[in-house]
Amino acid sequence: MKPAGALVSVVDDDKSVRESLPDLLKELGFRVDTFASATEFLASDSIHETKCLVLDVTMPVMTGPELQEELARRGQEIPIVYITAQRSSAMRLRLIEQGAVECLFKPFSDRALQDALQLAVCKP
């Protein structure tokens, strides 16, 4: 069960991710906004409406975890699903311990993303 039309914001400096993920997310019933950087997301109006962030771990200027810290500092509690090309179980565990719903290693399956989003948008 997912809220119909919930907004998922994708923040990734990789253009191919920003171009490919929205199609899948829309197919799953979500609305989607994409951002090339954490600072671009922070400056957007989407920040208040986003029900889940699909967030790259490593980006220039501000990393995914730094964005998570900034959102917490601002009192914005948005569930986060991290995506990363760095296959590190220790990093994945650390991100989840710090409050992420999930951390998926690229390339991930459509099903893995769908399951993570289900957890994120249904999180109390």
Biopython code that builds the backbone (N, CA, C, O; Angstrom):
import numpy as np
from Bio.PDB.StructureBuilder import StructureBuilder

atoms = [
    (1, "MET", "N", (0.846, -1.193, 0.000)),
    (1, "MET", "CA", (0.000, 0.000, 0.000)),
    (1, "MET", "C", (0.882, 1.244, 0.000)),
    (1, "MET", "O", (1.762, 1.387, 0.849)),
    (2, "LYS", "N", (0.646, 2.137, -0.948)),
    (2, "LYS", "CA", (1.420, 3.374, -0.988)),
    (2, "LYS", "C", (0.479, 4.542, -1.211)),
    (2, "LYS", "O", (-0.534, 4.406, -1.897)),
    (3, "PRO", "N", (0.808, 5.695, -0.633)),
    (3, "PRO", "CA", (-0.022, 6.859, -0.884)),
    (3, "PRO", "C", (-0.003, 7.198, -2.369)),
    (3, "PRO", "O", (1.064, 7.409, -2.947)),
    (4, "ALA", "N", (-1.169, 7.251, -2.982)),
    (4, "ALA", "CA", (-1.254, 7.541, -4.416)),
    (4, "ALA", "C", (-0.657, 8.906, -4.711)),
    (4, "ALA", "O", (-1.012, 9.899, -4.076)),
    (5, "GLY", "N", (0.238, 8.950, -5.662)),
    (5, "GLY", "CA", (0.800, 10.219, -6.099)),
    (5, "GLY", "C", (1.776, 10.853, -5.140)),
    (5, "GLY", "O", (2.049, 12.049, -5.250)),
    (6, "ALA", "N", (2.323, 10.079, -4.184)),
    (6, "ALA", "CA", (3.310, 10.635, -3.256)),
    (6, "ALA", "C", (4.520, 11.120, -4.048)),
    (6, "ALA", "O", (4.924, 10.490, -5.025)),
    (7, "LEU", "N", (5.091, 12.240, -3.622)),
    (7, "LEU", "CA", (6.244, 12.811, -4.317)),
    (7, "LEU", "C", (7.536, 12.165, -3.836)),
    (7, "LEU", "O", (7.847, 12.172, -2.645)),
    (8, "VAL", "N", (8.282, 11.604, -4.787)),
    (8, "VAL", "CA", (9.612, 11.076, -4.530)),
    (8, "VAL", "C", (10.593, 12.007, -5.232)),
    (8, "VAL", "O", (10.462, 12.269, -6.427)),
    (9, "SER", "N", (11.570, 12.504, -4.487)),
    (9, "SER", "CA", (12.599, 13.362, -5.076)),
    (9, "SER", "C", (13.879, 12.559, -5.225)),
    (9, "SER", "O", (14.363, 11.946, -4.274)),
    (10, "VAL", "N", (14.414, 12.574, -6.431)),
    (10, "VAL", "CA", (15.662, 11.877, -6.752)),
    (10, "VAL", "C", (16.769, 12.921, -6.776)),
    (10, "VAL", "O", (16.698, 13.890, -7.531)),
    (11, "VAL", "N", (17.801, 12.720, -5.945)),
    (11, "VAL", "CA", (18.936, 13.636, -5.895)),
    (11, "VAL", "C", (20.179, 12.829, -6.237)),
    (11, "VAL", "O", (20.656, 12.025, -5.436)),
    (12, "ASP", "N", (20.701, 13.058, -7.450)),
    (12, "ASP", "CA", (21.871, 12.314, -7.925)),
    (12, "ASP", "C", (22.592, 13.154, -8.963)),
    (12, "ASP", "O", (21.956, 13.724, -9.849)),
    (13, "ASP", "N", (23.911, 13.237, -8.864)),
    (13, "ASP", "CA", (24.676, 14.021, -9.833)),
    (13, "ASP", "C", (24.836, 13.285, -11.162)),
    (13, "ASP", "O", (25.313, 13.872, -12.134)),
    (14, "ASP", "N", (24.445, 12.010, -11.221)),
    (14, "ASP", "CA", (24.537, 11.209, -12.438)),
    (14, "ASP", "C", (23.290, 11.445, -13.302)),
    (14, "ASP", "O", (22.181, 11.050, -12.942)),
    (15, "LYS", "N", (23.503, 12.093, -14.438)),
    (15, "LYS", "CA", (22.383, 12.448, -15.321)),
    (15, "LYS", "C", (21.589, 11.215, -15.763)),
    (15, "LYS", "O", (20.364, 11.275, -15.870)),
    (16, "SER", "N", (22.277, 10.101, -16.019)),
    (16, "SER", "CA", (21.566, 8.902, -16.487)),
    (16, "SER", "C", (20.587, 8.388, -15.428)),
    (16, "SER", "O", (19.522, 7.872, -15.770)),
    (17, "VAL", "N", (20.940, 8.525, -14.149)),
    (17, "VAL", "CA", (20.028, 8.123, -13.071)),
    (17, "VAL", "C", (18.824, 9.057, -13.051)),
    (17, "VAL", "O", (17.683, 8.610, -12.929)),
    (18, "ARG", "N", (19.085, 10.358, -13.171)),
    (18, "ARG", "CA", (17.980, 11.337, -13.153)),
    (18, "ARG", "C", (17.068, 11.176, -14.360)),
    (18, "ARG", "O", (15.903, 11.567, -14.306)),
    (19, "GLU", "N", (17.575, 10.611, -15.438)),
    (19, "GLU", "CA", (16.734, 10.412, -16.627)),
    (19, "GLU", "C", (15.996, 9.080, -16.597)),
    (19, "GLU", "O", (14.888, 8.986, -17.125)),
    (20, "SER", "N", (16.584, 8.042, -15.991)),
    (20, "SER", "CA", (15.960, 6.716, -16.044)),
    (20, "SER", "C", (15.012, 6.427, -14.879)),
    (20, "SER", "O", (13.964, 5.815, -15.082)),
    (21, "LEU", "N", (15.360, 6.855, -13.672)),
    (21, "LEU", "CA", (14.519, 6.534, -12.511)),
    (21, "LEU", "C", (13.102, 7.104, -12.564)),
    (21, "LEU", "O", (12.169, 6.416, -12.149)),
    (22, "PRO", "N", (12.900, 8.326, -13.054)),
    (22, "PRO", "CA", (11.527, 8.851, -13.050)),
    (22, "PRO", "C", (10.511, 7.971, -13.778)),
    (22, "PRO", "O", (9.368, 7.859, -13.336)),
    (23, "ASP", "N", (10.905, 7.351, -14.876)),
    (23, "ASP", "CA", (9.966, 6.491, -15.605)),
    (23, "ASP", "C", (9.495, 5.337, -14.727)),
    (23, "ASP", "O", (8.302, 5.043, -14.660)),
    (24, "LEU", "N", (10.432, 4.694, -14.064)),
    (24, "LEU", "CA", (10.080, 3.580, -13.176)),
    (24, "LEU", "C", (9.217, 4.066, -12.019)),
    (24, "LEU", "O", (8.206, 3.444, -11.692)),
    (25, "LEU", "N", (9.609, 5.169, -11.402)),
    (25, "LEU", "CA", (8.859, 5.682, -10.250)),
    (25, "LEU", "C", (7.431, 6.071, -10.635)),
    (25, "LEU", "O", (6.493, 5.831, -9.875)),
    (26, "LYS", "N", (7.270, 6.664, -11.802)),
    (26, "LYS", "CA", (5.925, 7.033, -12.275)),
    (26, "LYS", "C", (5.101, 5.778, -12.532)),
    (26, "LYS", "O", (3.906, 5.738, -12.240)),
    (27, "GLU", "N", (5.760, 4.742, -13.086)),
    (27, "GLU", "CA", (5.088, 3.470, -13.324)),
    (27, "GLU", "C", (4.566, 2.870, -12.013)),
    (27, "GLU", "O", (3.526, 2.212, -11.987)),
    (28, "LEU", "N", (5.306, 3.111, -10.937)),
    (28, "LEU", "CA", (4.926, 2.598, -9.616)),
    (28, "LEU", "C", (3.889, 3.482, -8.919)),
    (28, "LEU", "O", (3.453, 3.171, -7.811)),
    (29, "GLY", "N", (3.494, 4.581, -9.566)),
    (29, "GLY", "CA", (2.425, 5.417, -9.027)),
    (29, "GLY", "C", (2.875, 6.657, -8.273)),
    (29, "GLY", "O", (2.063, 7.329, -7.638)),
    (30, "PHE", "N", (4.161, 6.962, -8.339)),
    (30, "PHE", "CA", (4.683, 8.138, -7.638)),
    (30, "PHE", "C", (4.791, 9.334, -8.576)),
    (30, "PHE", "O", (4.902, 9.183, -9.792)),
    (31, "ARG", "N", (4.756, 10.519, -7.986)),
    (31, "ARG", "CA", (5.161, 11.729, -8.705)),
    (31, "ARG", "C", (6.654, 11.877, -8.438)),
    (31, "ARG", "O", (7.154, 11.427, -7.407)),
    (32, "VAL", "N", (7.360, 12.506, -9.367)),
    (32, "VAL", "CA", (8.823, 12.551, -9.252)),
    (32, "VAL", "C", (9.364, 13.937, -9.582)),
    (32, "VAL", "O", (8.930, 14.581, -10.537)),
    (33, "ASP", "N", (10.324, 14.382, -8.768)),
    (33, "ASP", "CA", (11.156, 15.540, -9.081)),
    (33, "ASP", "C", (12.593, 15.055, -9.049)),
    (33, "ASP", "O", (12.939, 14.182, -8.253)),
    (34, "THR", "N", (13.428, 15.613, -9.908)),
    (34, "THR", "CA", (14.840, 15.229, -9.914)),
    (34, "THR", "C", (15.719, 16.455, -9.701)),
    (34, "THR", "O", (15.394, 17.567, -10.115)),
    (35, "PHE", "N", (16.838, 16.207, -9.041)),
    (35, "PHE", "CA", (17.783, 17.272, -8.723)),
    (35, "PHE", "C", (19.203, 16.768, -8.939)),
    (35, "PHE", "O", (19.521, 15.624, -8.613)),
    (36, "ALA", "N", (20.060, 17.634, -9.494)),
    (36, "ALA", "CA", (21.436, 17.267, -9.793)),
    (36, "ALA", "C", (22.353, 17.411, -8.583)),
    (36, "ALA", "O", (23.493, 16.945, -8.605)),
    (37, "SER", "N", (21.856, 18.056, -7.527)),
    (37, "SER", "CA", (22.694, 18.253, -6.340)),
    (37, "SER", "C", (21.826, 18.423, -5.102)),
    (37, "SER", "O", (20.633, 18.716, -5.182)),
    (38, "ALA", "N", (22.467, 18.227, -3.956)),
    (38, "ALA", "CA", (21.777, 18.419, -2.679)),
    (38, "ALA", "C", (21.367, 19.879, -2.505)),
    (38, "ALA", "O", (20.276, 20.166, -2.011)),
    (39, "THR", "N", (22.235, 20.793, -2.909)),
    (39, "THR", "CA", (21.924, 22.217, -2.757)),
    (39, "THR", "C", (20.738, 22.611, -3.638)),
    (39, "THR", "O", (19.929, 23.453, -3.248)),
    (40, "GLU", "N", (20.635, 22.010, -4.814)),
    (40, "GLU", "CA", (19.488, 22.276, -5.696)),
    (40, "GLU", "C", (18.194, 21.819, -5.025)),
    (40, "GLU", "O", (17.181, 22.515, -5.082)),
    (41, "PHE", "N", (18.231, 20.637, -4.386)),
    (41, "PHE", "CA", (17.055, 20.144, -3.677)),
    (41, "PHE", "C", (16.693, 21.061, -2.513)),
    (41, "PHE", "O", (15.524, 21.398, -2.325)),
    (42, "LEU", "N", (17.691, 21.466, -1.734)),
    (42, "LEU", "CA", (17.438, 22.327, -0.569)),
    (42, "LEU", "C", (16.822, 23.662, -0.959)),
    (42, "LEU", "O", (16.077, 24.255, -0.179)),
    (43, "ALA", "N", (17.127, 24.137, -2.160)),
    (43, "ALA", "CA", (16.612, 25.427, -2.625)),
    (43, "ALA", "C", (15.231, 25.301, -3.269)),
    (43, "ALA", "O", (14.623, 26.308, -3.631)),
    (44, "SER", "N", (14.734, 24.073, -3.413)),
    (44, "SER", "CA", (13.477, 23.857, -4.133)),
    (44, "SER", "C", (12.260, 23.928, -3.224)),
    (44, "SER", "O", (12.368, 23.861, -1.999)),
    (45, "ASP", "N", (11.100, 24.066, -3.855)),
    (45, "ASP", "CA", (9.831, 24.021, -3.135)),
    (45, "ASP", "C", (9.444, 22.572, -2.804)),
    (45, "ASP", "O", (8.594, 22.331, -1.947)),
    (46, "SER", "N", (10.076, 21.618, -3.489)),
    (46, "SER", "CA", (9.739, 20.203, -3.297)),
    (46, "SER", "C", (10.089, 19.697, -1.909)),
    (46, "SER", "O", (9.539, 18.695, -1.454)),
    (47, "ILE", "N", (10.988, 20.376, -1.244)),
    (47, "ILE", "CA", (11.482, 19.909, 0.057)),
    (47, "ILE", "C", (10.334, 19.679, 1.047)),
    (47, "ILE", "O", (10.398, 18.751, 1.853)),
    (48, "HIS", "N", (9.300, 20.498, 0.998)),
    (48, "HIS", "CA", (8.203, 20.386, 1.958)),
    (48, "HIS", "C", (7.169, 19.328, 1.572)),
    (48, "HIS", "O", (6.372, 18.905, 2.408)),
    (49, "GLU", "N", (7.182, 18.908, 0.324)),
    (49, "GLU", "CA", (6.181, 17.965, -0.164)),
    (49, "GLU", "C", (6.737, 16.550, -0.365)),
    (49, "GLU", "O", (5.973, 15.596, -0.509)),
    (50, "THR", "N", (8.051, 16.420, -0.372)),
    (50, "THR", "CA", (8.697, 15.136, -0.646)),
    (50, "THR", "C", (8.380, 14.119, 0.446)),
    (50, "THR", "O", (8.579, 14.380, 1.632)),
    (51, "LYS", "N", (7.883, 12.956, 0.029)),
    (51, "LYS", "CA", (7.562, 11.873, 0.958)),
    (51, "LYS", "C", (8.712, 10.885, 1.095)),
    (51, "LYS", "O", (8.768, 10.123, 2.060)),
    (52, "CYS", "N", (9.643, 10.897, 0.119)),
    (52, "CYS", "CA", (10.819, 10.037, 0.168)),
    (52, "CYS", "C", (11.897, 10.632, -0.724)),
    (52, "CYS", "O", (11.613, 11.152, -1.803)),
    (53, "LEU", "N", (13.135, 10.550, -0.260)),
    (53, "LEU", "CA", (14.289, 10.969, -1.051)),
    (53, "LEU", "C", (15.012, 9.725, -1.539)),
    (53, "LEU", "O", (15.345, 8.846, -0.745)),
    (54, "VAL", "N", (15.256, 9.649, -2.837)),
    (54, "VAL", "CA", (16.162, 8.654, -3.385)),
    (54, "VAL", "C", (17.456, 9.426, -3.604)),
    (54, "VAL", "O", (17.541, 10.288, -4.479)),
    (55, "LEU", "N", (18.452, 9.106, -2.802)),
    (55, "LEU", "CA", (19.601, 9.980, -2.641)),
    (55, "LEU", "C", (20.913, 9.261, -2.881)),
    (55, "LEU", "O", (21.183, 8.216, -2.289)),
    (56, "ASP", "N", (21.734, 9.838, -3.767)),
    (56, "ASP", "CA", (23.070, 9.302, -4.002)),
    (56, "ASP", "C", (23.930, 9.589, -2.775)),
    (56, "ASP", "O", (23.775, 10.630, -2.137)),
    (57, "VAL", "N", (24.824, 8.682, -2.450)),
    (57, "VAL", "CA", (25.693, 8.863, -1.292)),
    (57, "VAL", "C", (26.792, 9.875, -1.596)),
    (57, "VAL", "O", (27.029, 10.799, -0.818)),
    (58, "THR", "N", (27.468, 9.693, -2.746)),
    (58, "THR", "CA", (28.635, 10.508, -3.074)),
    (58, "THR", "C", (28.301, 11.504, -4.171)),
    (58, "THR", "O", (28.041, 11.126, -5.314)),
    (59, "MET", "N", (28.312, 12.785, -3.809)),
    (59, "MET", "CA", (28.081, 13.861, -4.776)),
    (59, "MET", "C", (29.047, 14.992, -4.446)),
    (59, "MET", "O", (29.484, 15.133, -3.304)),
    (60, "PRO", "N", (29.379, 15.805, -5.464)),
    (60, "PRO", "CA", (30.248, 16.955, -5.178)),
    (60, "PRO", "C", (29.517, 17.997, -4.324)),
    (60, "PRO", "O", (28.287, 18.019, -4.284)),
    (61, "VAL", "N", (30.250, 18.826, -3.668)),
    (61, "VAL", "CA", (29.788, 19.929, -2.824)),
    (61, "VAL", "C", (29.151, 19.428, -1.526)),
    (61, "VAL", "O", (29.687, 19.676, -0.446)),
    (62, "MET", "N", (28.009, 18.722, -1.613)),
    (62, "MET", "CA", (27.341, 18.194, -0.424)),
    (62, "MET", "C", (26.962, 16.740, -0.683)),
    (62, "MET", "O", (26.243, 16.446, -1.638)),
    (63, "THR", "N", (27.440, 15.834, 0.161)),
    (63, "THR", "CA", (27.144, 14.409, -0.003)),
    (63, "THR", "C", (25.723, 14.096, 0.477)),
    (63, "THR", "O", (25.067, 14.931, 1.100)),
    (64, "GLY", "N", (25.268, 12.894, 0.179)),
    (64, "GLY", "CA", (23.963, 12.467, 0.667)),
    (64, "GLY", "C", (23.856, 12.526, 2.182)),
    (64, "GLY", "O", (22.894, 13.088, 2.706)),
    (65, "PRO", "N", (24.838, 11.949, 2.911)),
    (65, "PRO", "CA", (24.770, 12.036, 4.374)),
    (65, "PRO", "C", (24.810, 13.478, 4.897)),
    (65, "PRO", "O", (24.184, 13.778, 5.914)),
    (66, "GLU", "N", (25.522, 14.355, 4.228)),
    (66, "GLU", "CA", (25.533, 15.766, 4.641)),
    (66, "GLU", "C", (24.163, 16.404, 4.425)),
    (66, "GLU", "O", (23.725, 17.223, 5.232)),
    (67, "LEU", "N", (23.481, 16.028, 3.331)),
    (67, "LEU", "CA", (22.118, 16.509, 3.102)),
    (67, "LEU", "C", (21.197, 15.977, 4.198)),
    (67, "LEU", "O", (20.352, 16.713, 4.706)),
    (68, "GLN", "N", (21.351, 14.718, 4.561)),
    (68, "GLN", "CA", (20.541, 14.138, 5.629)),
    (68, "GLN", "C", (20.738, 14.932, 6.923)),
    (68, "GLN", "O", (19.768, 15.226, 7.621)),
    (69, "GLU", "N", (21.974, 15.275, 7.242)),
    (69, "GLU", "CA", (22.261, 16.072, 8.449)),
    (69, "GLU", "C", (21.614, 17.452, 8.365)),
    (69, "GLU", "O", (21.059, 17.940, 9.350)),
    (70, "GLU", "N", (21.684, 18.079, 7.197)),
    (70, "GLU", "CA", (21.100, 19.412, 7.020)),
    (70, "GLU", "C", (19.580, 19.363, 7.164)),
    (70, "GLU", "O", (18.982, 20.247, 7.778)),
    (71, "LEU", "N", (18.962, 18.339, 6.604)),
    (71, "LEU", "CA", (17.510, 18.195, 6.742)),
    (71, "LEU", "C", (17.128, 18.022, 8.218)),
    (71, "LEU", "O", (16.152, 18.612, 8.680)),
    (72, "ALA", "N", (17.895, 17.218, 8.952)),
    (72, "ALA", "CA", (17.628, 17.013, 10.378)),
    (72, "ALA", "C", (17.782, 18.332, 11.136)),
    (72, "ALA", "O", (16.988, 18.646, 12.022)),
    (73, "ARG", "N", (18.812, 19.099, 10.777)),
    (73, "ARG", "CA", (19.047, 20.395, 11.424)),
    (73, "ARG", "C", (17.862, 21.330, 11.202)),
    (73, "ARG", "O", (17.521, 22.127, 12.076)),
    (74, "ARG", "N", (17.240, 21.231, 10.033)),
    (74, "ARG", "CA", (16.084, 22.073, 9.681)),
    (74, "ARG", "C", (14.762, 21.505, 10.201)),
    (74, "ARG", "O", (13.711, 22.128, 10.053)),
    (75, "GLY", "N", (14.822, 20.326, 10.807)),
    (75, "GLY", "CA", (13.594, 19.709, 11.298)),
    (75, "GLY", "C", (12.764, 19.055, 10.215)),
    (75, "GLY", "O", (11.576, 18.803, 10.417)),
    (76, "GLN", "N", (13.361, 18.775, 9.072)),
    (76, "GLN", "CA", (12.666, 18.121, 7.952)),
    (76, "GLN", "C", (12.913, 16.617, 8.039)),
    (76, "GLN", "O", (14.027, 16.157, 7.786)),
    (77, "GLU", "N", (11.906, 15.866, 8.388)),
    (77, "GLU", "CA", (12.058, 14.419, 8.473)),
    (77, "GLU", "C", (11.518, 13.786, 7.207)),
    (77, "GLU", "O", (10.310, 13.605, 7.054)),
    (78, "ILE", "N", (12.422, 13.452, 6.304)),
    (78, "ILE", "CA", (12.051, 12.822, 5.036)),
    (78, "ILE", "C", (12.734, 11.460, 4.980)),
    (78, "ILE", "O", (13.958, 11.386, 5.089)),
    (79, "PRO", "N", (11.970, 10.381, 4.810)),
    (79, "PRO", "CA", (12.596, 9.065, 4.684)),
    (79, "PRO", "C", (13.562, 9.043, 3.491)),
    (79, "PRO", "O", (13.279, 9.613, 2.438)),
    (80, "ILE", "N", (14.703, 8.375, 3.677)),
    (80, "ILE", "CA", (15.737, 8.357, 2.644)),
    (80, "ILE", "C", (16.050, 6.933, 2.229)),
    (80, "ILE", "O", (16.254, 6.047, 3.059)),
    (81, "VAL", "N", (16.081, 6.737, 0.901)),
    (81, "VAL", "CA", (16.605, 5.508, 0.307)),
    (81, "VAL", "C", (17.876, 5.928, -0.422)),
    (81, "VAL", "O", (17.825, 6.637, -1.427)),
    (82, "TYR", "N", (19.015, 5.480, 0.098)),
    (82, "TYR", "CA", (20.289, 5.800, -0.553)),
    (82, "TYR", "C", (20.533, 4.856, -1.711)),
    (82, "TYR", "O", (20.134, 3.692, -1.686)),
    (83, "ILE", "N", (21.202, 5.387, -2.732)),
    (83, "ILE", "CA", (21.683, 4.565, -3.842)),
    (83, "ILE", "C", (23.163, 4.909, -4.024)),
    (83, "ILE", "O", (23.561, 6.069, -3.923)),
    (84, "THR", "N", (23.965, 3.885, -4.291)),
    (84, "THR", "CA", (25.402, 4.118, -4.414)),
    (84, "THR", "C", (26.066, 3.059, -5.274)),
    (84, "THR", "O", (25.612, 1.917, -5.347)),
    (85, "ALA", "N", (27.140, 3.457, -5.916)),
    (85, "ALA", "CA", (27.956, 2.526, -6.687)),
    (85, "ALA", "C", (29.032, 1.893, -5.800)),
    (85, "ALA", "O", (29.686, 0.932, -6.205)),
    (86, "GLN", "N", (29.212, 2.428, -4.603)),
    (86, "GLN", "CA", (30.228, 1.908, -3.670)),
    (86, "GLN", "C", (29.656, 0.708, -2.921)),
    (86, "GLN", "O", (28.769, 0.856, -2.081)),
    (87, "ARG", "N", (30.161, -0.463, -3.227)),
    (87, "ARG", "CA", (29.652, -1.673, -2.580)),
    (87, "ARG", "C", (30.360, -1.893, -1.250)),
    (87, "ARG", "O", (31.326, -2.651, -1.160)),
    (88, "SER", "N", (29.869, -1.227, -0.236)),
    (88, "SER", "CA", (30.453, -1.337, 1.098)),
    (88, "SER", "C", (29.360, -1.686, 2.101)),
    (88, "SER", "O", (28.479, -0.875, 2.384)),
    (89, "SER", "N", (29.428, -2.894, 2.628)),
    (89, "SER", "CA", (28.434, -3.314, 3.621)),
    (89, "SER", "C", (28.519, -2.470, 4.878)),
    (89, "SER", "O", (27.503, -2.178, 5.508)),
    (90, "ALA", "N", (29.748, -2.072, 5.249)),
    (90, "ALA", "CA", (29.920, -1.240, 6.446)),
    (90, "ALA", "C", (29.255, 0.122, 6.255)),
    (90, "ALA", "O", (28.594, 0.626, 7.163)),
    (91, "MET", "N", (29.430, 0.717, 5.069)),
    (91, "MET", "CA", (28.806, 2.011, 4.796)),
    (91, "MET", "C", (27.284, 1.863, 4.797)),
    (91, "MET", "O", (26.578, 2.698, 5.360)),
    (92, "ARG", "N", (26.784, 0.803, 4.168)),
    (92, "ARG", "CA", (25.335, 0.555, 4.118)),
    (92, "ARG", "C", (24.775, 0.462, 5.533)),
    (92, "ARG", "O", (23.761, 1.086, 5.844)),
    (93, "LEU", "N", (25.430, -0.310, 6.383)),
    (93, "LEU", "CA", (24.985, -0.475, 7.764)),
    (93, "LEU", "C", (25.004, 0.864, 8.503)),
    (93, "LEU", "O", (24.064, 1.185, 9.230)),
    (94, "ARG", "N", (26.069, 1.644, 8.319)),
    (94, "ARG", "CA", (26.189, 2.950, 8.981)),
    (94, "ARG", "C", (25.052, 3.882, 8.556)),
    (94, "ARG", "O", (24.460, 4.561, 9.395)),
    (95, "LEU", "N", (24.742, 3.917, 7.246)),
    (95, "LEU", "CA", (23.672, 4.788, 6.750)),
    (95, "LEU", "C", (22.316, 4.386, 7.336)),
    (95, "LEU", "O", (21.514, 5.246, 7.701)),
    (96, "ILE", "N", (22.068, 3.101, 7.423)),
    (96, "ILE", "CA", (20.805, 2.628, 7.990)),
    (96, "ILE", "C", (20.754, 2.938, 9.488)),
    (96, "ILE", "O", (19.709, 3.329, 10.008)),
    (97, "GLU", "N", (21.870, 2.766, 10.173)),
    (97, "GLU", "CA", (21.923, 3.118, 11.602)),
    (97, "GLU", "C", (21.660, 4.609, 11.817)),
    (97, "GLU", "O", (21.130, 5.007, 12.854)),
    (98, "GLN", "N", (22.035, 5.434, 10.830)),
    (98, "GLN", "CA", (21.830, 6.879, 10.931)),
    (98, "GLN", "C", (20.442, 7.300, 10.464)),
    (98, "GLN", "O", (20.150, 8.492, 10.373)),
    (99, "GLY", "N", (19.579, 6.316, 10.167)),
    (99, "GLY", "CA", (18.186, 6.641, 9.891)),
    (99, "GLY", "C", (17.685, 6.400, 8.480)),
    (99, "GLY", "O", (16.502, 6.607, 8.208)),
    (100, "ALA", "N", (18.556, 5.967, 7.571)),
    (100, "ALA", "CA", (18.089, 5.673, 6.207)),
    (100, "ALA", "C", (17.163, 4.457, 6.232)),
    (100, "ALA", "O", (17.335, 3.549, 7.045)),
    (101, "VAL", "N", (16.192, 4.454, 5.341)),
    (101, "VAL", "CA", (15.281, 3.316, 5.228)),
    (101, "VAL", "C", (16.024, 2.141, 4.593)),
    (101, "VAL", "O", (15.854, 0.991, 4.997)),
    (102, "GLU", "N", (16.857, 2.455, 3.584)),
    (102, "GLU", "CA", (17.580, 1.414, 2.848)),
    (102, "GLU", "C", (18.763, 2.056, 2.138)),
    (102, "GLU", "O", (18.800, 3.270, 1.940)),
    (103, "CYS", "N", (19.723, 1.230, 1.760)),
    (103, "CYS", "CA", (20.846, 1.656, 0.932)),
    (103, "CYS", "C", (21.030, 0.588, -0.127)),
    (103, "CYS", "O", (21.415, -0.542, 0.172)),
    (104, "LEU", "N", (20.750, 0.957, -1.373)),
    (104, "LEU", "CA", (20.822, 0.017, -2.495)),
    (104, "LEU", "C", (22.102, 0.252, -3.291)),
    (104, "LEU", "O", (22.495, 1.391, -3.541)),
    (105, "PHE", "N", (22.741, -0.844, -3.684)),
    (105, "PHE", "CA", (23.940, -0.748, -4.501)),
    (105, "PHE", "C", (23.562, -0.749, -5.977)),
    (105, "PHE", "O", (22.800, -1.600, -6.434)),
    (106, "LYS", "N", (24.112, 0.227, -6.725)),
    (106, "LYS", "CA", (23.866, 0.293, -8.166)),
    (106, "LYS", "C", (24.666, -0.821, -8.840)),
    (106, "LYS", "O", (25.800, -1.075, -8.432)),
    (107, "PRO", "N", (24.121, -1.492, -9.851)),
    (107, "PRO", "CA", (22.729, -1.407, -10.300)),
    (107, "PRO", "C", (21.829, -2.238, -9.383)),
    (107, "PRO", "O", (22.191, -3.338, -8.964)),
    (108, "PHE", "N", (20.658, -1.695, -9.083)),
    (108, "PHE", "CA", (19.706, -2.393, -8.223)),
    (108, "PHE", "C", (18.501, -2.781, -9.064)),
    (108, "PHE", "O", (18.262, -2.210, -10.128)),
    (109, "SER", "N", (17.751, -3.747, -8.580)),
    (109, "SER", "CA", (16.575, -4.205, -9.315)),
    (109, "SER", "C", (15.399, -3.255, -9.078)),
    (109, "SER", "O", (15.341, -2.549, -8.072)),
    (110, "ASP", "N", (14.476, -3.257, -10.024)),
    (110, "ASP", "CA", (13.253, -2.469, -9.871)),
    (110, "ASP", "C", (12.524, -2.888, -8.596)),
    (110, "ASP", "O", (11.978, -2.055, -7.873)),
    (111, "ARG", "N", (12.527, -4.190, -8.337)),
    (111, "ARG", "CA", (11.818, -4.729, -7.166)),
    (111, "ARG", "C", (12.445, -4.238, -5.857)),
    (111, "ARG", "O", (11.738, -3.901, -4.907)),
    (112, "ALA", "N", (13.789, -4.204, -5.822)),
    (112, "ALA", "CA", (14.476, -3.737, -4.609)),
    (112, "ALA", "C", (14.114, -2.283, -4.327)),
    (112, "ALA", "O", (13.880, -1.908, -3.179)),
    (113, "LEU", "N", (14.069, -1.466, -5.379)),
    (113, "LEU", "CA", (13.708, -0.060, -5.199)),
    (113, "LEU", "C", (12.249, 0.061, -4.767)),
    (113, "LEU", "O", (11.920, 0.835, -3.869)),
    (114, "GLN", "N", (11.388, -0.704, -5.411)),
    (114, "GLN", "CA", (9.962, -0.667, -5.054)),
    (114, "GLN", "C", (9.755, -1.051, -3.592)),
    (114, "GLN", "O", (8.982, -0.402, -2.886)),
    (115, "ASP", "N", (10.438, -2.100, -3.132)),
    (115, "ASP", "CA", (10.304, -2.535, -1.739)),
    (115, "ASP", "C", (10.805, -1.455, -0.782)),
    (115, "ASP", "O", (10.186, -1.204, 0.252)),
    (116, "ALA", "N", (11.937, -0.811, -1.127)),
    (116, "ALA", "CA", (12.489, 0.241, -0.271)),
    (116, "ALA", "C", (11.546, 1.443, -0.207)),
    (116, "ALA", "O", (11.351, 2.023, 0.861)),
    (117, "LEU", "N", (10.967, 1.813, -1.337)),
    (117, "LEU", "CA", (10.037, 2.943, -1.372)),
    (117, "LEU", "C", (8.773, 2.630, -0.585)),
    (117, "LEU", "O", (8.215, 3.497, 0.086)),
    (118, "GLN", "N", (8.337, 1.400, -0.675)),
    (118, "GLN", "CA", (7.157, 0.969, 0.094)),
    (118, "GLN", "C", (7.409, 1.180, 1.586)),
    (118, "GLN", "O", (6.554, 1.710, 2.296)),
    (119, "LEU", "N", (8.574, 0.768, 2.053)),
    (119, "LEU", "CA", (8.931, 0.973, 3.462)),
    (119, "LEU", "C", (8.994, 2.451, 3.798)),
    (119, "LEU", "O", (8.523, 2.880, 4.851)),
    (120, "ALA", "N", (9.580, 3.229, 2.896)),
    (120, "ALA", "CA", (9.792, 4.663, 3.150)),
    (120, "ALA", "C", (8.488, 5.453, 3.235)),
    (120, "ALA", "O", (8.287, 6.213, 4.183)),
    (121, "VAL", "N", (7.613, 5.283, 2.267)),
    (121, "VAL", "CA", (6.395, 6.099, 2.245)),
    (121, "VAL", "C", (5.355, 5.609, 3.240)),
    (121, "VAL", "O", (4.432, 6.348, 3.584)),
    (122, "CYS", "N", (5.488, 4.387, 3.702)),
    (122, "CYS", "CA", (4.543, 3.870, 4.698)),
    (122, "CYS", "C", (5.108, 3.979, 6.101)),
    (122, "CYS", "O", (4.476, 3.550, 7.066)),
    (123, "LYS", "N", (6.310, 4.559, 6.219)),
    (123, "LYS", "CA", (6.959, 4.720, 7.526)),
    (123, "LYS", "C", (6.134, 5.693, 8.376)),
    (123, "LYS", "O", (5.754, 6.764, 7.904)),
    (124, "PRO", "N", (5.861, 5.320, 9.624)),
    (124, "PRO", "CA", (5.039, 6.193, 10.470)),
    (124, "PRO", "C", (5.725, 7.516, 10.776)),
    (124, "PRO", "O", (5.161, 8.357, 11.476)),
]
sb = StructureBuilder()
sb.init_structure("model")
sb.init_model(0)
sb.init_chain("A")
sb.init_seg("    ")
for serial, (resi, resn, name, xyz) in enumerate(atoms, 1):
    if name == "N":
        sb.init_residue(resn, " ", resi, " ")
    sb.init_atom(name, np.array(xyz, "f"), 0.0, 1.0, " ", f" {name:<3s}", serial, name[0])
structure = sb.get_structure()
